[in-house]
Amino acid sequence: MTDYAPSQVPEDLDAGPTDDGPEESPHESAEPTRTGVPAVDDVLADLDRLDGTPLEEHLPAFERAHEALRSALDADPGEPA
């Protein structure tokens, strides 16, 4: 690892945490993610609801999401998934 004097730290080098307040998680948005594909939007909404649920509930939810997304991919264009 290269040690830099404070005046030599490259601008793009992460200098660590700042006191700018709490960082927002990418999953904590005010608006749900929208793709324009209703079947996919439903899956994303279901996955957003996992936040704060017990871990053992995640695997079945991911399996349902996977199956729903596969169905959406297998559907004919223009047909509901």
PATOR-723442 format. One line per field, with one value per residue: x, y, z of N, C-alpha, C, CB in turn. Coordinates in nm, 2 decimals, always signed. Glycine has a CB too. Layout:
<atoms>
nu: [X  ...] $
nv: [Y  ...] $
nw: [Z  ...] $
cau: [X  ...] $
cav: [Y  ...] $
caw: [Z  ...] $
cu: [X  ...] $
cv: [Y  ...] $
cw: [Z  ...] $
cbu: [X  ...] $
cbv: [Y  ...] $
cbw: [Z  ...] $
</atoms>
This chain:
<atoms>
nu: [+0.08  +0.05  +0.17  +0.06  +0.13  -0.08  -0.13  -0.08  -0.27  -0.46  -0.73  -0.94  -0.93  -1.07  -1.12  -1.23  -1.49  -1.71  -1.85  -2.10  -2.35  -2.59  -2.54  -2.74  -2.89  -2.88  -3.11  -3.30  -3.50  -3.73  -3.91  -4.04  -3.85  -3.91  -3.97  -4.14  -4.24  -4.50  -4.50  -4.23  -4.20  -4.37  -4.23  -4.00  -4.12  -4.21  -3.96  -3.86  -4.01  -3.89  -3.70  -3.60  -3.74  -3.73  -3.44  -3.47  -3.70  -3.62  -3.50  -3.72  -3.87  -3.69  -3.68  -3.94  -3.94  -3.74  -3.87  -4.09  -3.97  -3.84  -4.07  -4.17  -3.97  -4.00  -4.25  -4.45  -4.37  -4.55  -4.76  -4.92  -4.72] $
nv: [-0.12  +0.22  +0.50  +0.82  +1.16  +1.40  +1.62  +1.50  +1.31  +1.15  +1.29  +1.12  +0.91  +0.73  +0.87  +0.78  +0.76  +1.04  +1.32  +1.38  +1.30  +1.03  +0.76  +0.69  +0.39  +0.20  +0.06  +0.20  +0.39  +0.65  +0.62  +0.33  +0.09  +0.10  -0.08  -0.08  -0.32  -0.50  -0.76  -0.78  -0.55  -0.62  -0.83  -0.69  -0.52  -0.71  -0.81  -0.58  -0.56  -0.74  -0.64  -0.62  -0.84  -1.18  -1.37  -1.64  -1.62  -1.51  -1.69  -1.85  -1.63  -1.53  -1.76  -1.76  -1.52  -1.57  -1.77  -1.62  -1.42  -1.58  -1.68  -1.44  -1.38  -1.60  -1.55  -1.46  -1.18  -0.89  -1.03  -1.09  -1.18] $
nw: [+0.00  -0.08  +0.09  +0.14  +0.18  +0.35  +0.18  -0.07  -0.13  -0.37  -0.55  -0.62  -0.45  -0.19  +0.11  +0.33  +0.59  +0.63  +0.80  +0.69  +0.75  +0.77  +0.54  +0.26  +0.19  -0.12  -0.14  -0.01  -0.12  -0.20  -0.40  -0.56  -0.76  -1.11  -1.40  -1.61  -1.70  -1.59  -1.45  -1.37  -1.22  -1.01  -0.89  -0.81  -0.62  -0.43  -0.34  -0.23  +0.00  +0.17  +0.33  +0.66  +0.73  +0.88  +0.81  +0.73  +0.57  +0.34  +0.14  +0.03  -0.08  -0.27  -0.44  -0.53  -0.67  -0.86  -1.02  -1.11  -1.26  -1.46  -1.58  -1.68  -1.87  -2.04  -2.15  -2.44  -2.63  -2.56  -2.44  -2.13  -1.84] $
cau: [+0.00  +0.13  +0.14  +0.06  +0.12  -0.21  -0.14  -0.06  -0.38  -0.53  -0.87  -1.04  -0.91  -1.17  -1.05  -1.30  -1.62  -1.72  -1.96  -2.20  -2.48  -2.60  -2.55  -2.86  -2.87  -2.94  -3.24  -3.39  -3.54  -3.87  -3.99  -3.99  -3.79  -4.00  -3.92  -4.24  -4.29  -4.57  -4.45  -4.10  -4.22  -4.43  -4.12  -3.92  -4.19  -4.21  -3.83  -3.84  -4.08  -3.81  -3.62  -3.65  -3.80  -3.63  -3.35  -3.53  -3.81  -3.56  -3.48  -3.85  -3.90  -3.60  -3.72  -4.06  -3.89  -3.67  -3.97  -4.17  -3.88  -3.83  -4.20  -4.18  -3.88  -4.05  -4.37  -4.44  -4.37  -4.69  -4.85  -4.89  -4.64] $
cav: [+0.00  +0.34  +0.60  +0.96  +1.28  +1.45  +1.70  +1.43  +1.21  +1.17  +1.33  +1.01  +0.81  +0.74  +0.91  +0.72  +0.82  +1.18  +1.36  +1.43  +1.24  +0.89  +0.73  +0.62  +0.26  +0.20  +0.00  +0.29  +0.50  +0.69  +0.56  +0.19  +0.08  +0.07  -0.12  -0.07  -0.45  -0.52  -0.88  -0.75  -0.45  -0.69  -0.90  -0.60  -0.47  -0.81  -0.81  -0.46  -0.59  -0.84  -0.56  -0.62  -0.97  -1.28  -1.42  -1.76  -1.59  -1.46  -1.79  -1.87  -1.52  -1.53  -1.86  -1.71  -1.41  -1.63  -1.83  -1.52  -1.36  -1.68  -1.68  -1.32  -1.40  -1.70  -1.51  -1.40  -1.03  -0.83  -1.11  -1.08  -1.30] $
caw: [+0.00  -0.09  +0.19  +0.08  +0.27  +0.33  +0.06  -0.19  -0.15  -0.50  -0.52  -0.64  -0.34  -0.09  +0.23  +0.45  +0.62  +0.66  +0.89  +0.61  +0.78  +0.74  +0.40  +0.22  +0.12  -0.25  -0.13  +0.07  -0.21  -0.18  -0.51  -0.60  -0.90  -1.21  -1.53  -1.72  -1.72  -1.47  -1.38  -1.31  -1.12  -0.90  -0.83  -0.73  -0.50  -0.33  -0.28  -0.14  +0.13  +0.25  +0.43  +0.80  +0.76  +0.92  +0.71  +0.67  +0.48  +0.21  +0.03  -0.04  -0.16  -0.39  -0.53  -0.60  -0.76  -0.98  -1.10  -1.17  -1.36  -1.56  -1.65  -1.76  -1.98  -2.13  -2.21  -2.57  -2.62  -2.56  -2.36  -1.98  -1.79] $
cu: [+0.09  +0.08  +0.16  +0.06  -0.01  -0.23  -0.12  -0.17  -0.45  -0.68  -0.97  -1.02  -1.00  -1.10  -1.12  -1.43  -1.61  -1.83  -2.07  -2.34  -2.48  -2.61  -2.68  -2.83  -2.94  -3.08  -3.35  -3.43  -3.69  -3.96  -3.94  -3.94  -3.90  -3.93  -4.01  -4.29  -4.36  -4.52  -4.32  -4.12  -4.28  -4.32  -4.04  -3.99  -4.19  -4.07  -3.80  -3.90  -4.00  -3.73  -3.68  -3.72  -3.69  -3.56  -3.41  -3.64  -3.75  -3.55  -3.61  -3.89  -3.82  -3.64  -3.85  -4.03  -3.83  -3.77  -4.06  -4.09  -3.86  -3.96  -4.21  -4.08  -3.93  -4.18  -4.35  -4.44  -4.51  -4.79  -4.82  -4.81  -4.71] $
cv: [+0.12  +0.44  +0.74  +1.06  +1.34  +1.54  +1.63  +1.32  +1.24  +1.20  +1.22  +0.90  +0.83  +0.76  +0.85  +0.79  +0.97  +1.20  +1.42  +1.38  +1.10  +0.87  +0.66  +0.50  +0.27  +0.14  +0.09  +0.41  +0.53  +0.63  +0.42  +0.19  +0.04  +0.03  -0.10  -0.21  -0.49  -0.64  -0.85  -0.65  -0.52  -0.76  -0.81  -0.54  -0.58  -0.82  -0.69  -0.48  -0.68  -0.76  -0.57  -0.75  -1.07  -1.34  -1.55  -1.74  -1.54  -1.57  -1.82  -1.76  -1.50  -1.64  -1.82  -1.61  -1.47  -1.70  -1.73  -1.45  -1.45  -1.68  -1.56  -1.32  -1.50  -1.66  -1.45  -1.25  -0.98  -0.91  -1.09  -1.21  -1.39] $
cw: [+0.00  +0.02  +0.13  +0.20  +0.25  +0.21  -0.07  -0.21  -0.28  -0.47  -0.53  -0.54  -0.23  +0.04  +0.35  +0.48  +0.66  +0.75  +0.81  +0.64  +0.74  +0.59  +0.37  +0.15  -0.02  -0.24  -0.06  -0.02  -0.18  -0.28  -0.54  -0.74  -0.99  -1.34  -1.64  -1.75  -1.59  -1.39  -1.31  -1.20  -0.99  -0.82  -0.75  -0.61  -0.39  -0.26  -0.19  +0.00  +0.22  +0.35  +0.57  +0.83  +0.81  +0.80  +0.65  +0.58  +0.34  +0.10  -0.04  -0.13  -0.28  -0.49  -0.60  -0.71  -0.88  -1.07  -1.17  -1.28  -1.48  -1.65  -1.74  -1.88  -2.09  -2.20  -2.35  -2.55  -2.64  -2.48  -2.21  -1.94  -1.70] $
cbu: [-0.10  +0.12  +0.23  -0.06  +0.24  -0.25  -0.04  +0.07  -0.47  -0.52  -0.91  -1.03  -0.76  -1.26  -1.04  -1.21  -1.68  -1.73  -1.91  -2.17  -2.59  -2.72  -2.43  -2.95  -2.93  -2.86  -3.23  -3.32  -3.52  -3.88  -3.98  -4.11  -3.68  -4.10  -3.87  -4.18  -4.18  -4.72  -4.44  -4.00  -4.32  -4.54  -4.04  -3.88  -4.34  -4.24  -3.72  -3.90  -4.22  -3.72  -3.60  -3.74  -3.87  -3.70  -3.22  -3.58  -3.90  -3.42  -3.43  -3.96  -3.89  -3.45  -3.75  -4.17  -3.80  -3.57  -4.06  -4.22  -3.75  -3.80  -4.32  -4.14  -3.74  -4.07  -4.44  -4.55  -4.28  -4.73  -4.83  -5.02  -4.52] $
cbv: [+0.00  +0.41  +0.59  +0.98  +1.38  +1.53  +1.82  +1.36  +1.21  +1.05  +1.44  +0.96  +0.81  +0.61  +1.06  +0.71  +0.75  +1.27  +1.45  +1.41  +1.32  +0.82  +0.64  +0.72  +0.14  +0.13  -0.13  +0.34  +0.47  +0.85  +0.65  +0.09  -0.02  +0.19  -0.26  -0.01  -0.55  -0.54  -0.99  -0.70  -0.34  -0.78  -0.98  -0.48  -0.44  -0.95  -0.82  -0.34  -0.65  -0.92  -0.41  -0.51  -1.03  -1.39  -1.45  -1.85  -1.48  -1.41  -1.91  -1.91  -1.39  -1.55  -1.99  -1.65  -1.31  -1.74  -1.92  -1.41  -1.32  -1.82  -1.69  -1.20  -1.44  -1.83  -1.41  -1.45  -0.96  -0.82  -1.26  -1.07  -1.24] $
cbw: [+0.12  -0.23  +0.32  -0.01  +0.25  +0.46  +0.07  -0.18  -0.03  -0.59  -0.62  -0.78  -0.29  -0.08  +0.24  +0.57  +0.74  +0.53  +1.00  +0.46  +0.72  +0.81  +0.36  +0.13  +0.21  -0.35  -0.06  +0.20  -0.36  -0.18  -0.64  -0.59  -0.90  -1.23  -1.52  -1.84  -1.76  -1.50  -1.48  -1.42  -1.17  -0.94  -0.93  -0.83  -0.54  -0.40  -0.39  -0.21  +0.10  +0.16  +0.38  +0.82  +0.64  +1.00  +0.76  +0.79  +0.53  +0.24  +0.10  +0.05  -0.07  -0.34  -0.45  -0.50  -0.69  -0.93  -1.01  -1.07  -1.31  -1.51  -1.55  -1.67  -1.93  -2.06  -2.12  -2.66  -2.73  -2.71  -2.40  -1.90  -1.72] $
</atoms>
